[in-house]
Amino acid sequence: MTRLQQVRYWWRELSGESVYDRYVAHARTHGEVPKSRREFYRDRTDAREADPREGFRCC
């Protein structure tokens, strides 16, 4: 792995960009049709906002 690939890997991991890719891989291995990226992040945001332990958004 080149230095640029390493930086890209860690950037995606730290920024959360790779979360959707992991979800798609998981869904496909279980025979599910993955949600679109937009649906995935919308559901993820709704779940985070509904759980008071994950933080609170007032507005």
C-alpha positions as CSV (number, residue, x, y, z in Angstrom):
1,M,0.0,0.0,0.0
2,T,1.5,3.3,-1.0
3,R,1.6,6.3,1.3
4,L,-1.2,8.0,-0.6
5,Q,-3.4,4.9,-0.3
6,Q,-2.7,4.8,3.5
7,V,-3.6,8.4,3.9
8,R,-6.8,7.9,1.9
9,Y,-7.7,4.8,4.0
10,W,-7.3,6.6,7.3
11,W,-9.1,9.7,6.1
12,R,-12.1,7.7,5.0
13,E,-12.1,5.8,8.4
14,L,-11.8,8.9,10.5
15,S,-14.3,11.0,8.6
16,G,-16.9,8.2,8.6
17,E,-17.0,8.0,4.8
18,S,-16.3,4.3,4.8
19,V,-19.4,3.5,6.9
20,Y,-21.7,3.2,3.9
21,D,-19.3,1.0,2.0
22,R,-19.1,-1.4,5.0
23,Y,-22.9,-1.4,5.2
24,V,-23.3,-2.2,1.5
25,A,-20.8,-5.1,1.8
26,H,-22.7,-6.4,4.9
27,A,-26.1,-6.2,3.2
28,R,-24.9,-8.0,0.1
29,T,-23.3,-10.8,2.1
30,H,-26.7,-11.3,3.8
31,G,-28.7,-11.3,0.5
32,E,-30.3,-7.9,1.2
33,V,-30.7,-5.1,-1.3
34,P,-28.7,-2.1,0.2
35,K,-30.4,1.2,0.7
36,S,-29.2,4.2,-1.3
37,R,-26.5,6.3,0.3
38,R,-29.1,9.0,1.0
39,E,-31.5,6.7,2.7
40,F,-28.7,5.1,4.7
41,Y,-27.5,8.4,6.1
42,R,-31.0,9.7,6.7
43,D,-31.9,6.6,8.7
44,R,-28.5,6.8,10.6
45,T,-29.1,10.4,11.4
46,D,-32.7,9.8,12.6
47,A,-31.5,6.9,14.8
48,R,-28.8,9.0,16.4
49,E,-31.1,11.9,17.1
50,A,-33.7,9.5,18.6
51,D,-31.2,8.1,21.1
52,P,-30.4,10.6,23.9
53,R,-27.1,8.8,24.6
54,E,-25.8,9.7,21.2
55,G,-26.2,13.4,21.6
56,F,-29.0,16.0,21.4
57,R,-29.8,18.4,18.7
58,C,-32.2,21.1,19.8
59,C,-33.0,22.6,16.4
